[in-house]
Amino acid sequence: MVAAPKGLSIASLCCGIAAFLGLGFFLLPQLAAVLLGHLALLREPGGRGLAIAGLVLGYIAIAITLLVVIVLGVAFSNADFVTR
């Protein structure tokens, strides 16, 4: 019996993990994890667990990135910078 290919699922999980290892600053690994995860769910039924893990990590990383951007935006808009 030949194992079903799980390349997209593994790639989704790797991108989700990479987003939390500091490589998610540019939002690329998060988006890749979500995109690959959804593609894997459609094409690779054998890698469903890996695809879901990649999706969860990708969506959580996107939420954290957006939260950090919002907090920094509010902090900088309320900061009193001294200009000379």
CORVEN-V413064 format. One record per pair of residues at least 24 apart in sequence whose C-alpha atoms are under 10 Angstrom apart, sorted by sequence separation. I is the first residue (numbers start at 0). J is the second residue. D is the distance in whole Angstrom. If there is no record, write none. Layout:
i: {I I}
j: {J J}
d: {D D}
This chain:
i: {8 11 12 29 30 32 33 7 10 11 29 32 33 9 10 11 31 32 7 8 9 11 29 30 7 8 11 29 30 32 33 6 7 8 10 28 29 7 8 9 29 30 7 8 26 29 30 7 8 28 29 6 7 28 29 5 8 23 26 27 7 8 15 26 29 7 8 12 13 16 24 5 6 8 9 12 15 16 19 23 4 5 8 11 12 15 18 19 23 26 4 5 7 8 9 10 11 12 13 14 15 17 18 25 26 3 4 5 6 8 9 10 11 12 13 14 15 16 17 19 24 3 4 5 8 9 11 12 15 16 18 19 23 3 4 5 7 8 11 12 14 15 18 2 3 6 7 8 9 10 11 12 13 14 15 17 18 5 6 8 9 11 12 13 15 16 19 5 8 11 12 15 7 8 11 15 18}
j: {32 35 36 53 54 56 57 32 35 36 54 57 58 35 36 37 57 58 34 35 36 38 56 57 35 36 39 57 58 60 61 35 36 37 39 57 58 37 38 39 59 60 38 39 57 60 61 39 40 60 61 39 40 61 62 39 42 57 60 61 42 43 50 61 64 43 44 48 49 52 60 42 43 45 46 49 52 53 56 60 42 43 46 49 50 53 56 57 61 64 43 44 46 47 48 49 50 51 52 53 54 56 57 64 65 43 44 45 46 48 49 50 51 52 53 54 55 56 57 59 64 44 45 46 49 50 52 53 56 57 59 60 64 45 46 47 49 50 53 54 56 57 60 45 46 49 50 51 52 53 54 55 56 57 58 60 61 49 50 52 53 55 56 57 59 60 63 50 53 56 57 60 53 54 57 61 64}
d: {9 5 8 9 10 8 5 9 7 5 9 5 7 9 8 9 8 8 10 7 9 9 8 7 6 6 8 5 8 10 9 9 7 9 9 8 7 9 8 9 9 9 7 5 10 6 8 5 8 9 6 8 9 9 10 8 10 10 9 10 9 8 10 7 9 8 10 10 10 10 10 9 9 9 8 6 8 8 8 8 10 6 6 8 7 5 8 9 9 8 7 9 8 7 10 9 6 8 10 7 7 10 7 9 9 7 9 7 8 8 6 9 9 6 7 10 8 7 10 10 8 8 8 5 5 7 8 4 5 8 10 7 8 6 8 9 9 4 5 8 9 5 6 8 8 10 8 8 10 8 7 9 10 8 9 10 9 8 10 9 8 10 8 10 9 9 10 9 7 9 8 8 10 9 8 10 10}
